[in-house]
Amino acid sequence: MVALAAALSFIRIYKLPWGGSITLLSMLPIVVFSIRYGVVKGLAVSFVFACFQFAQGIMDGIFGWGLTPGMLIACILLDYLLPFTLLGLAGLFRKKDTAGWIAGTVLALLLRFACHFASGVIIWQSFGQLWGDFFTENTVLYSLCYNGSYMLPEIILTCIGAVLLFKAPQTKRILGMKA
């Protein structure tokens, strides 16, 4: 599932200039794994995926962004390791049938958004200056707009993919539910 998620993460529908992109359901394999095998194994697998995302960030030039050492550590934690590891929480309500699967998926994706949002407020606030004085003075709104511009579509697409996948009788059988 990590390999599938990694491959899907390279299929970018839209990529923002300072990080973040809308992918072709790259989080869905991790979500499905967590629902099938539980939160503990889901967190382990999602941490491996987080490490892959960090490696992808290295290829995108994270060390050349001019961050101080403290900001770099915060960036690694808030933009890579923590948000992608939290995808493993999708299995939190796995025993609650389809409604629980969707609730767990939404929760995990919203927690990922929260990490990126916090990163935008704490680390990337100066990039709001590029959009004018309005965002310079309101870093919360800047982070909400920037991170929401890719995370909201990513959440919607992943949830649509999850609903379609979870409606299939074969998926229900694999996840241990009656078809």
C-alpha positions in Angstrom: 0.0 0.0 0.0 2.9 2.3 0.7 4.2 1.7 -2.8 0.8 2.4 -4.3 0.4 5.6 -2.3 3.9 6.6 -3.3 3.2 6.0 -7.0 -0.1 7.9 -6.8 1.7 10.8 -5.1 3.7 11.4 -8.3 0.4 11.9 -10.2 -0.2 15.5 -9.4 -3.4 17.1 -10.6 -2.1 20.5 -9.4 1.1 21.6 -7.7 1.4 24.8 -5.7 4.5 26.9 -6.0 5.6 26.6 -2.3 4.7 23.0 -1.5 1.4 21.1 -1.5 -0.3 19.5 -4.3 -3.6 17.8 -5.3 -2.8 14.2 -6.2 -4.7 11.3 -7.6 -5.9 9.7 -4.4 -2.4 9.2 -3.0 -3.7 8.9 0.6 -6.4 6.4 -0.1 -4.2 3.2 0.0 -2.9 4.3 3.5 -6.4 5.0 4.7 -7.6 1.6 3.5 -4.7 -0.2 5.1 -5.4 1.5 8.4 -9.1 0.5 8.2 -8.2 -3.1 7.4 -5.5 -3.6 9.9 -6.2 -1.1 12.7 -4.6 2.1 14.0 -1.3 0.7 15.3 -0.4 -1.0 12.0 -1.9 2.0 10.2 0.3 4.4 12.0 3.4 2.3 11.3 2.6 2.1 7.6 1.7 5.8 7.4 5.0 6.7 9.1 6.8 4.8 6.3 4.7 6.9 3.8 5.6 10.0 5.7 9.3 9.2 5.4 8.8 8.7 1.6 7.1 12.1 1.5 10.0 13.7 3.3 12.4 12.1 0.8 10.3 13.5 -1.9 10.6 16.9 -0.2 14.4 16.5 -0.2 14.2 16.0 -3.9 12.1 19.1 -4.2 14.8 21.1 -2.4 13.7 21.5 1.2 17.2 22.1 2.4 17.7 25.0 -0.1 14.7 26.9 1.2 16.8 29.1 3.5 15.2 27.9 6.8 16.9 28.3 10.1 17.8 25.0 11.8 14.8 25.3 14.1 12.4 26.2 11.3 13.8 23.2 9.3 13.1 20.8 12.1 9.6 22.3 12.6 9.1 22.0 8.8 10.1 18.4 8.7 7.8 17.6 11.6 4.8 19.7 10.6 4.9 19.4 6.9 6.1 15.8 6.5 6.4 13.3 9.4 3.4 14.3 11.6 0.7 15.0 8.9 1.4 11.9 6.8 1.8 9.7 9.9 -1.6 10.8 11.2 -3.2 9.2 8.1 -2.9 6.0 10.1 -5.7 7.2 12.4 -8.2 6.5 9.6 -8.8 3.1 11.2 -10.0 4.6 14.5 -13.7 3.9 13.8 -13.1 0.8 11.6 -15.6 -1.3 13.6 -18.5 1.1 12.8 -19.0 0.0 9.2 -19.0 2.4 6.3 -20.0 5.4 8.3 -17.0 4.8 10.7 -14.7 4.3 7.8 -15.7 7.6 6.2 -15.5 9.4 9.6 -12.0 8.0 10.3 -10.9 9.0 6.8 -12.2 12.6 7.2 -10.7 12.8 10.7 -7.3 11.7 9.5 -7.3 14.1 6.5 -8.5 17.0 8.7 -5.6 16.3 11.1 -3.2 16.3 8.2 -4.7 19.7 7.2 -4.3 21.0 10.8 -0.6 20.2 10.7 0.0 22.0 7.4 -2.2 24.9 8.7 0.0 25.2 11.9 3.1 25.0 9.7 1.8 27.9 7.6 1.1 30.0 10.6 4.4 29.2 12.4 6.9 28.7 9.7 5.7 30.0 6.4 4.0 33.3 7.5 6.5 35.4 5.5 5.3 33.9 2.2 2.0 35.8 2.8 3.9 38.9 2.0 4.1 37.8 -1.6 0.3 38.1 -1.8 0.1 41.6 -0.4 -0.3 43.4 2.9 -3.6 41.7 3.7 -2.0 38.3 4.2 1.1 39.8 5.9 -1.0 41.0 8.7 -3.2 37.9 8.9 -1.0 34.8 8.9 -3.9 32.6 10.0 -6.0 33.6 7.0 -2.9 33.2 4.7 -2.3 29.6 6.0 -6.0 28.8 5.8 -6.2 30.0 2.2 -2.9 28.5 1.0 -3.3 25.1 2.7 -7.0 24.9 2.1 -6.5 25.5 -1.6 -4.9 22.0 -2.0 -6.1 20.2 1.1 -9.8 20.8 0.6 -9.8 19.3 -2.9 -7.5 16.5 -1.6 -10.0 15.7 1.2 -13.0 15.8 -1.1 -11.3 13.6 -3.8 -10.1 11.1 -1.2 -13.5 10.9 0.5 -15.2 10.4 -2.9 -12.7 7.7 -3.7 -13.2 6.1 -0.3 -17.0 6.1 -0.6 -16.9 4.5 -4.0 -14.4 2.0 -2.9 -16.2 1.1 0.3 -19.5 0.6 -1.5 -18.0 -2.2 -3.5 -19.0 -5.7 -2.1 -15.4 -6.9 -2.7 -14.0 -4.1 -0.5 -16.5 -4.9 2.3 -15.4 -8.6 2.1 -11.7 -7.7 2.3 -12.3 -5.3 5.2 -14.3 -7.9 7.1 -17.9 -6.6 6.6 -20.9 -8.3 5.2 -21.4 -7.4 1.5 
